[in-house]
Amino acid sequence: MKTIDELLTEGVAGKRIFVRADLNVPLDGGTITDDGRIRAVLPTVKALADAGARVVVASHLGRPKGAPDPAFSLAPAAARMGELLGTDVAFATDTVGDSARSTVAGLTDGQVAVVENLRFNAGETAKDDAERGAFADQLAELADVYVGDGFGAVHRKHASVFDLPARLPHAAGHLIATEVGVLKKLTEDVKRPYVVALGGSKVSDKLAVIDQLLGKADRLLIGGGMVFTFLKAKGYEVGASLLQEDQIPVVQEYIERARKNGVELVLPVDVVTSTEFPDLKTKAPGHPHTVAADAIPADQLGLDIGPETRKLYASKLADAATVFWNGPMGVFEHPDYAEGTKAVAQALLDSPAFTVVGGGDSAAAVRLLGFDENAFGHISTGGGASLEYLEGKTLPGLAALED
């Protein structure tokens, strides 16, 4: 895989460089609530601009239906990128139309432009190869070279991720090179003990990665909404907690495999519950109760790991040499149910291990709860991509960057 460093050595002055970024930032109206993904691509954009390239940045945002939708415009992201770069960033109000062509044509050496949301065009996400390819052909007219740096999208077989690199000379940006290097540390010659903490709402989202980790990790810590399917699989009553009944047989088989493989599978000993899901907008006080994990009342739903479990999980992370964490331990967006996620984050900071926060809600939690991002070994920008890499899948966007 050619890297941006090699590309810069060859020279990029005067060339139109198409950077496929991941600017899929959360918005509250037109206000960006977390600019982490914009910051993540800045080293690549700045390096290219400083070397005299004419940089064309493209990304998706949200899930528009293949047509323009003002609610998913990249205009706020373009404005924020300009603020962070300390320079004007041009914005095209379409992706491959008149505005995009004129905006790119108007760039001078060292200037940066952002084109509108790629998913405003149905060809970006089309299942049909010809339709996707036709859109990639239009994108290719905007550039001389392609740089892939949207790690959060590399597991998608989309036009700008998979088809476009085949039409242009291509290289991996700084972010993708870093992400792949980190993930190799989790899959090749791993330093042990290797401890994985998995949370999130649905166990079905994590089955494939658990399947792989049962042959690789030394210890698995389970939390979040997915844990109640594990507790139910062990015969515990889980009250009104989130439960995927259809996954119980698979989880039971995984529990048995962990025992046979000598993988320590750690589940909560207590949980924080309430009779209702908290209001995440007003943050109105909830009604938290702490109960034993095997004694959840019928009218209660679990919303976080309890205080004894926090201590237990911290102890299980303390001696690790490598840690991968993906998924919050509870409803971290509400202060009454954030302590479990805080405890895991703090345990990672206290550990001498190489620590990786696997993107998505885990990365959002680190920022929302006020932790110093730089104190962790690595915070991934792509939760889904990280998990699929660890599952052993071929990621289309990475395969497309291979020579």
C-alpha positions as CSV (number, residue, x, y, z in Angstrom):
1,M,0.0,0.0,0.0
2,K,1.5,3.3,-1.1
3,T,1.5,5.9,1.6
4,I,1.1,9.7,1.4
5,D,4.8,10.1,2.4
6,E,5.8,8.4,-0.8
7,L,3.3,10.5,-2.7
8,L,4.8,13.7,-1.2
9,T,8.3,12.6,-2.1
10,E,7.2,12.3,-5.7
11,G,5.8,15.8,-5.6
12,V,2.2,17.0,-5.6
13,A,2.5,20.7,-6.4
14,G,-0.2,21.8,-8.9
15,K,-1.9,18.4,-8.8
16,R,-5.6,18.0,-7.9
17,I,-5.7,15.5,-5.0
18,F,-9.0,13.9,-4.1
19,V,-9.0,13.1,-0.4
20,R,-11.8,10.7,0.7
21,A,-12.2,11.8,4.3
22,D,-14.7,10.8,7.0
23,L,-16.4,14.1,8.0
24,N,-19.5,12.2,9.3
25,V,-19.7,14.4,12.4
26,P,-22.7,14.6,14.7
27,L,-24.8,17.7,14.2
28,D,-27.3,19.5,16.4
29,G,-29.1,21.5,13.8
30,G,-26.2,23.1,12.0
31,T,-23.8,22.9,15.0
32,I,-21.1,20.3,15.1
33,T,-21.1,18.6,18.6
34,D,-17.9,16.6,18.1
35,D,-15.3,17.6,15.5
36,G,-13.0,14.6,16.2
37,R,-13.3,13.2,12.7
38,I,-12.5,16.6,11.1
39,R,-9.4,16.9,13.3
40,A,-8.3,13.3,12.3
41,V,-7.9,14.1,8.6
42,L,-6.2,17.5,9.1
43,P,-2.6,16.1,9.0
44,T,-3.2,14.6,5.5
45,V,-5.0,17.7,4.2
46,K,-2.4,20.1,5.6
47,A,0.5,18.1,4.4
48,L,-0.9,18.1,0.8
49,A,-1.8,21.8,0.9
50,D,1.6,22.7,2.3
51,A,3.2,20.8,-0.6
52,G,1.3,22.9,-3.1
53,A,-1.5,20.4,-4.0
54,R,-5.0,21.5,-4.9
55,V,-6.9,19.5,-2.3
56,V,-10.5,18.3,-3.0
57,V,-12.0,16.8,0.2
58,A,-15.1,14.6,-0.1
59,S,-17.1,12.7,2.5
60,H,-20.5,11.4,3.4
61,L,-22.6,12.6,6.3
62,G,-25.5,10.7,7.7
63,R,-27.9,8.6,5.6
64,P,-29.6,10.8,3.0
65,K,-31.7,8.9,0.5
66,G,-29.5,9.5,-2.6
67,A,-30.7,13.0,-3.1
68,P,-29.8,16.5,-1.6
69,D,-31.1,17.0,1.9
70,P,-30.1,20.3,3.7
71,A,-30.1,18.4,7.1
72,F,-27.1,16.4,5.9
73,S,-25.1,19.2,4.2
74,L,-21.3,19.2,4.7
75,A,-21.3,23.0,4.9
76,P,-20.7,23.1,8.7
77,A,-17.9,20.6,8.3
78,A,-16.2,22.6,5.6
79,A,-16.5,25.8,7.8
80,R,-15.0,24.0,10.8
81,M,-12.2,22.6,8.7
82,G,-11.3,26.1,7.6
83,E,-11.3,27.3,11.2
84,L,-9.0,24.5,12.2
85,L,-6.6,25.0,9.2
86,G,-6.7,28.8,9.7
87,T,-7.5,29.4,6.1
88,D,-10.5,29.7,3.8
89,V,-11.9,26.4,2.6
90,A,-14.0,26.6,-0.5
91,F,-17.3,24.7,-0.5
92,A,-19.1,23.3,-3.5
93,T,-22.8,23.0,-3.2
94,D,-22.9,19.8,-5.2
95,T,-20.6,16.8,-5.6
96,V,-20.0,16.4,-9.4
97,G,-22.1,19.2,-10.9
98,D,-21.4,22.7,-12.0
99,S,-20.5,24.0,-8.5
100,A,-18.0,21.2,-7.9
101,R,-16.4,21.6,-11.3
102,S,-16.1,25.4,-11.0
103,T,-14.9,25.3,-7.4
104,V,-12.2,22.7,-8.2
105,A,-11.2,24.6,-11.4
106,G,-10.8,27.8,-9.2
107,L,-8.3,26.3,-6.8
108,T,-4.8,27.5,-6.8
109,D,-1.7,25.6,-5.4
110,G,-2.1,25.0,-1.7
111,Q,-5.8,25.7,-1.6
112,V,-8.5,23.3,-0.1
113,A,-12.1,22.7,-1.2
114,V,-14.9,20.5,0.2
115,V,-17.5,19.1,-2.1
116,E,-21.1,18.4,-0.9
117,N,-22.2,15.1,0.7
118,L,-21.3,12.2,-1.5
119,R,-24.5,10.4,-0.5
120,F,-26.6,13.1,-2.2
121,N,-25.8,11.0,-5.3
122,A,-27.5,7.6,-5.5
123,G,-24.4,6.2,-7.3
124,E,-22.3,6.5,-4.2
125,T,-24.0,3.6,-2.3
126,A,-25.5,1.7,-5.3
127,K,-25.4,-2.0,-5.2
128,D,-25.1,-2.1,-9.0
129,D,-21.5,-2.0,-10.1
130,A,-22.2,-0.1,-13.3
131,E,-24.2,2.7,-11.5
132,R,-21.5,3.0,-8.8
133,G,-18.8,3.0,-11.5
134,A,-20.5,5.7,-13.5
135,F,-20.5,8.0,-10.4
136,A,-16.8,7.1,-9.8
137,D,-16.1,8.2,-13.4
138,Q,-17.6,11.6,-12.6
139,L,-15.6,12.0,-9.4
140,A,-12.4,11.0,-11.2
141,E,-12.8,14.0,-13.5
142,L,-12.2,16.3,-10.5
143,A,-8.8,14.9,-9.6
144,D,-5.4,13.7,-10.8
145,V,-4.6,11.5,-7.7
146,Y,-6.7,9.8,-5.0
147,V,-5.8,9.7,-1.3
148,G,-7.9,7.4,0.9
149,D,-8.1,8.7,4.4
150,G,-11.7,8.0,5.5
151,F,-11.1,5.0,7.8
152,G,-14.6,5.1,9.1
153,A,-15.9,4.2,5.6
154,V,-13.3,1.6,4.4
155,H,-15.6,-1.3,5.2
156,R,-18.2,0.1,2.7
157,K,-18.1,-0.9,-1.0
158,H,-19.0,2.6,-2.1
159,A,-18.0,4.5,-5.2
160,S,-15.7,7.0,-3.5
161,V,-14.1,4.3,-1.4
162,F,-13.8,1.3,-3.6
163,D,-14.3,2.2,-7.3
164,L,-12.6,5.6,-7.5
165,P,-9.1,4.4,-6.5
166,A,-9.1,2.0,-9.4
167,R,-9.5,5.0,-11.8
168,L,-6.7,7.2,-10.4
169,P,-3.1,6.8,-9.0
170,H,-3.7,6.3,-5.3
171,A,-2.2,6.3,-1.8
172,A,-3.2,5.9,1.8
173,G,-3.4,9.1,3.9
174,H,-1.8,9.5,7.4
175,L,-5.0,8.4,9.2
176,I,-5.5,5.2,7.4
177,A,-1.8,4.3,7.6
178,T,-2.0,4.9,11.4
179,E,-5.2,2.9,11.9
180,V,-3.9,-0.1,10.0
181,G,-0.7,0.0,11.9
182,V,-2.6,0.0,15.2
183,L,-4.9,-2.8,14.1
184,K,-2.0,-5.0,13.2
185,K,-0.8,-4.7,16.8
186,L,-4.1,-6.2,17.8
187,T,-3.9,-9.1,15.3
188,E,-0.2,-9.9,14.7
189,D,2.3,-10.6,17.4
190,V,0.1,-9.3,20.2
191,K,1.7,-8.5,23.5
192,R,-0.1,-10.4,26.3
193,P,-2.1,-10.4,28.4
194,Y,-4.5,-9.2,25.7
195,V,-7.8,-7.9,27.3
196,V,-10.8,-6.8,25.3
197,A,-13.7,-4.8,26.8
198,L,-16.9,-5.0,24.7
199,G,-20.1,-3.0,25.3
200,G,-22.8,-1.4,23.2
201,S,-26.5,-2.2,22.9
202,K,-26.8,-5.3,20.7
203,V,-24.9,-8.5,21.1
204,S,-25.7,-9.3,17.5
205,D,-23.4,-6.5,16.4
206,K,-20.5,-8.1,18.2
207,L,-21.0,-11.8,17.5
208,A,-18.5,-12.0,14.7
209,V,-15.7,-10.2,16.6
210,I,-16.4,-12.3,19.7
211,D,-16.1,-15.4,17.6
212,Q,-12.6,-14.3,16.5
213,L,-11.5,-13.1,19.9
214,L,-12.3,-16.4,21.5
215,G,-9.2,-17.7,19.7
216,K,-7.0,-14.6,20.3
217,A,-7.8,-12.7,23.5
218,D,-6.8,-13.8,27.0
219,R,-9.8,-12.0,28.7
220,L,-13.1,-10.6,27.6
221,L,-15.0,-8.1,29.7
222,I,-18.7,-7.7,28.7
223,G,-20.9,-4.6,29.4
224,G,-23.5,-2.4,27.9
225,G,-27.0,-3.5,26.7
226,M,-25.5,-6.6,25.1
227,V,-24.5,-8.0,28.5
228,F,-28.1,-8.9,29.4
229,T,-28.2,-11.6,26.7
230,F,-25.1,-13.1,28.3
231,L,-26.7,-13.0,31.8
232,K,-29.9,-14.6,30.4
233,A,-27.8,-17.3,28.7
234,K,-26.4,-18.1,32.2
235,G,-30.0,-18.5,33.5
236,Y,-30.3,-15.1,35.2
237,E,-33.5,-13.1,35.1
238,V,-32.9,-9.7,33.4
239,G,-36.2,-7.9,34.1
240,A,-37.1,-5.4,31.4
241,S,-33.5,-5.0,30.2
242,L,-32.5,-5.0,26.5
243,L,-32.5,-8.7,25.4
244,Q,-32.0,-10.5,22.2
245,E,-33.7,-13.8,22.9
246,D,-32.8,-15.3,19.5
247,Q,-29.1,-14.9,20.2
248,I,-29.1,-16.8,23.5
249,P,-28.1,-20.2,22.0
250,V,-25.1,-18.6,20.2
251,V,-24.0,-16.8,23.4
252,Q,-24.3,-20.0,25.4
253,E,-22.0,-21.7,22.8
254,Y,-19.5,-18.8,23.1
255,I,-19.6,-19.1,26.9
256,E,-18.7,-22.8,26.6
257,R,-16.0,-22.1,24.0
258,A,-14.4,-19.5,26.2
259,R,-14.2,-22.1,29.0
260,K,-12.7,-24.7,26.8
261,N,-10.2,-22.2,25.2
262,G,-9.1,-20.8,28.6
263,V,-10.4,-17.4,27.7
264,E,-11.6,-15.6,30.8
265,L,-15.1,-14.3,30.1
266,V,-16.0,-11.7,32.7
267,L,-19.6,-10.6,33.3
268,P,-21.0,-8.0,35.7
269,V,-21.6,-8.9,39.4
270,D,-23.9,-6.0,39.9
271,V,-25.8,-3.5,37.6
272,V,-27.4,-0.1,37.9
273,T,-31.1,-0.2,37.0
274,S,-34.2,1.9,36.7
275,T,-37.9,1.5,35.9
276,E,-37.5,3.7,32.8
277,F,-35.0,4.8,30.2
278,P,-33.5,8.2,31.1
279,D,-34.3,11.4,29.2
280,L,-31.0,12.1,27.3
281,K,-32.1,15.5,26.2
282,T,-33.0,17.2,29.4
283,K,-30.7,15.0,31.6
284,A,-33.5,15.0,34.2
285,P,-32.5,12.9,37.2
286,G,-33.2,9.2,36.8
287,H,-34.1,6.7,39.5
288,P,-31.0,4.5,39.6
289,H,-30.8,1.4,41.8
290,T,-27.9,-1.0,42.2
291,V,-28.8,-4.7,42.3
292,A,-26.9,-8.0,42.0
293,A,-26.6,-9.1,38.4
294,D,-28.5,-12.3,39.2
295,A,-31.4,-10.4,41.0
296,I,-32.7,-7.8,38.6
297,P,-36.4,-7.1,39.5
298,A,-39.0,-7.7,36.8
299,D,-39.9,-4.1,36.4
300,Q,-36.3,-2.8,36.2
301,L,-34.0,-2.4,33.2
302,G,-30.2,-2.4,33.4
303,L,-28.5,0.8,32.3
304,D,-24.9,0.5,33.5
305,I,-22.5,-1.8,35.3
306,G,-22.5,-1.5,39.1
307,P,-19.8,-0.2,41.5
308,E,-18.5,-3.7,42.4
309,T,-18.3,-4.5,38.6
310,R,-16.4,-1.3,38.0
311,K,-13.8,-2.4,40.6
312,L,-13.7,-5.9,39.1
313,Y,-13.2,-4.7,35.5
314,A,-10.5,-2.2,36.6
315,S,-8.6,-5.1,38.3
316,K,-9.0,-7.2,35.1
317,L,-7.4,-4.4,33.0
318,A,-4.6,-3.5,35.4
319,D,-2.2,-6.3,34.4
320,A,-2.9,-6.1,30.6
321,A,-0.2,-5.5,28.0
322,T,-2.7,-4.8,25.2
323,V,-6.3,-3.6,25.5
324,F,-9.0,-3.1,22.9
325,W,-12.2,-1.3,24.0
326,N,-15.3,-1.0,21.9
327,G,-18.7,0.0,23.2
328,P,-19.8,1.9,26.3
329,M,-20.6,0.0,29.5
330,G,-23.9,1.8,29.9
331,V,-26.0,4.8,28.9
332,F,-23.0,7.1,29.2
333,E,-24.9,10.1,27.8
334,H,-26.8,10.4,31.1
335,P,-24.8,11.2,34.3
336,D,-26.6,8.7,36.4
337,Y,-25.5,5.9,34.1
338,A,-22.1,7.0,33.0
339,E,-19.9,5.7,35.8
340,G,-19.2,2.3,34.3
341,T,-18.0,3.8,31.1
342,K,-15.9,6.3,33.1
343,A,-14.4,3.5,35.1
344,V,-13.3,1.5,32.1
345,A,-11.8,4.7,30.4
346,Q,-9.9,5.5,33.7
347,A,-8.7,2.0,34.0
348,L,-7.2,2.2,30.5
349,L,-5.5,5.5,31.4
350,D,-4.1,3.8,34.6
351,S,-2.8,0.8,32.7
352,P,0.7,0.6,31.3
353,A,-0.8,-1.4,28.4
354,F,-1.0,-0.3,24.7
355,T,-4.6,0.8,24.7
356,V,-6.9,1.2,21.7
357,V,-10.4,2.8,21.9
358,G,-12.3,1.3,19.0
359,G,-14.2,4.2,17.6
360,G,-17.9,4.9,17.5
361,D,-19.7,5.4,20.8
362,S,-16.5,4.6,22.8
363,A,-14.6,7.5,21.2
364,A,-17.6,9.8,21.7
365,A,-17.8,8.8,25.4
366,V,-14.1,9.6,25.9
367,R,-14.7,13.1,24.6
368,L,-18.1,13.6,26.3
369,L,-16.8,12.5,29.7
370,G,-13.9,14.9,29.5
371,F,-10.9,12.5,29.2
372,D,-7.7,13.6,27.4
373,E,-7.7,11.8,24.1
374,N,-3.9,12.0,23.8
375,A,-3.6,9.9,27.0
376,F,-4.8,6.8,25.2
377,G,-2.6,4.8,22.9
378,H,-5.0,5.2,20.0
379,I,-8.6,6.3,19.5
380,S,-9.9,4.9,16.3
381,T,-12.2,7.0,14.0
382,G,-14.0,3.9,12.7
383,G,-15.8,1.6,15.1
384,G,-17.4,-0.6,12.4
385,A,-14.3,-0.7,10.3
386,S,-12.2,-1.6,13.4
387,L,-14.5,-4.5,14.3
388,E,-14.6,-5.9,10.8
389,Y,-10.8,-5.8,10.6
390,L,-10.6,-7.7,13.8
391,E,-13.2,-10.2,12.5
392,G,-10.7,-10.9,9.7
393,K,-12.8,-9.5,6.9
394,T,-11.4,-7.9,3.7
395,L,-12.2,-4.2,3.9
396,P,-13.1,-2.9,0.4
397,G,-11.5,0.5,1.0
398,L,-8.2,-1.0,2.1
399,A,-8.1,-3.6,-0.7
400,A,-8.7,-0.7,-3.2
401,L,-5.5,1.0,-2.0
402,E,-3.3,-2.0,-2.4
403,D,-1.1,-1.8,-5.5
